Amino acid sequence: MEAAKYVEQARAIFEAAGGPYNLTRAIQYGGSVAFSSGTYQDAVRSFEQALSVAQTPANRQLEDTQVLDLGGARLDLRQRR
């Protein structure tokens, strides 16, 4: 899928630059692409990773969004905690 290719390119750029906010967003977009494609387990993994990056002290402003995305993906997997 072309969208996934672009997301991975953006992710590589942000990882190299060391910007946690934009890296979180790139990982989140990867999860959104996976979710839209119906690969919910991949979406959950991406949202979990985005949440982990968002929980760093310099990047807490995206934490709530990551929790919501992760919850939605888990709901679709019927993996409610």
Buried (B, 14 or more C-beta within 10 A) or exposed (E): EEEBEBBBEBBEEBBEEEBBBBBBBBBBBBBBBBBEEEBBEBBBBBBBBBBEBBBEEEBEEBBEBBBEBBEBBBEEEEEEE
